[in-house]
Amino acid sequence: MNTTLQDEALNPDDCDFVTALASGLEVILAFYEAHPRMTLSEVAAVSC
């Protein structure tokens, strides 16, 4: 069976989609005026 990239995309009704979206928003919110640039380690520490 051939699957396309679109077939593999998360469905908004899927709980994994909501979890992935929440995680992404946490990362975005980790950046603020006091910390406009961070390493991946710093982002992980702030967003966990």
GROMACS elastic network, one bead per residue, 0.5 to 0.9 nm:
[ bonds ]
;  ai    aj funct       b0    kb
    3     6     6  0.80342   500
    3     7     6  0.59373   500
    3     8     6  0.70808   500
    4     7     6  0.51244   500
    4     8     6  0.65585   500
    4     9     6  0.89331   500
    5     8     6  0.51486   500
    5     9     6  0.64106   500
    6     9     6  0.51917   500
    6    10     6  0.86405   500
    7    10     6  0.82629   500
    8    11     6  0.87964   500
    9    17     6  0.89580   500
   10    13     6  0.83721   500
   10    14     6  0.67186   500
   10    16     6  0.72120   500
   10    17     6  0.54620   500
   11    14     6  0.52109   500
   11    15     6  0.85856   500
   11    16     6  0.83731   500
   11    17     6  0.63025   500
   12    15     6  0.78247   500
   12    16     6  0.85526   500
   12    17     6  0.56244   500
   12    18     6  0.69965   500
   13    16     6  0.86494   500
   13    17     6  0.72051   500
   13    18     6  0.79205   500
   14    17     6  0.52952   500
   14    18     6  0.68993   500
   14    19     6  0.89979   500
   15    18     6  0.51732   500
   15    19     6  0.62904   500
   15    20     6  0.86343   500
   16    19     6  0.50041   500
   16    20     6  0.60071   500
   16    21     6  0.84422   500
   17    20     6  0.51184   500
   17    21     6  0.60384   500
   17    22     6  0.85169   500
   18    21     6  0.50687   500
   18    22     6  0.60613   500
   18    23     6  0.85548   500
   19    22     6  0.51297   500
   19    23     6  0.61676   500
   19    24     6  0.86101   500
   20    23     6  0.51165   500
   20    24     6  0.61602   500
   20    25     6  0.86354   500
   21    24     6  0.50812   500
   21    25     6  0.61651   500
   21    26     6  0.86089   500
   22    25     6  0.51316   500
   22    26     6  0.61964   500
   22    27     6  0.87749   500
   23    26     6  0.50887   500
   23    27     6  0.64462   500
   23    28     6  0.88471   500
   23    47     6  0.82063   500
   24    27     6  0.51910   500
   24    28     6  0.63859   500
   24    29     6  0.86849   500
   25    28     6  0.50219   500
   25    29     6  0.60427   500
   25    30     6  0.85329   500
   26    29     6  0.50975   500
   26    30     6  0.61743   500
   26    46     6  0.88071   500
   26    47     6  0.56286   500
   26    48     6  0.83049   500
   27    30     6  0.51352   500
   27    31     6  0.72914   500
   27    43     6  0.65613   500
   27    44     6  0.78789   500
   27    46     6  0.82658   500
   27    47     6  0.58697   500
   28    31     6  0.58580   500
   28    32     6  0.86802   500
   28    47     6  0.89446   500
   29    32     6  0.69551   500
   29    47     6  0.80378   500
   30    35     6  0.79590   500
   30    36     6  0.89132   500
   30    43     6  0.63868   500
   30    44     6  0.88826   500
   30    46     6  0.60870   500
   30    47     6  0.59652   500
   31    34     6  0.79636   500
   31    35     6  0.56099   500
   31    36     6  0.53875   500
   31    37     6  0.71405   500
   31    38     6  0.77462   500
   31    43     6  0.79748   500
   32    35     6  0.52332   500
   32    36     6  0.54672   500
   32    37     6  0.86892   500
   33    36     6  0.55295   500
   34    37     6  0.88789   500
   35    38     6  0.65756   500
   38    41     6  0.78931   500
   38    42     6  0.57056   500
   38    43     6  0.62320   500
   39    42     6  0.51520   500
   39    43     6  0.63111   500
   39    44     6  0.86351   500
   40    43     6  0.50704   500
   40    44     6  0.60992   500
   40    45     6  0.85925   500
   41    44     6  0.50853   500
   41    45     6  0.61978   500
   41    46     6  0.87044   500
   42    45     6  0.50909   500
   42    46     6  0.62276   500
   42    47     6  0.85515   500
   43    46     6  0.51852   500
   43    47     6  0.59062   500
   43    48     6  0.83919   500
   44    47     6  0.52745   500
   44    48     6  0.59273   500
   45    48     6  0.57461   500
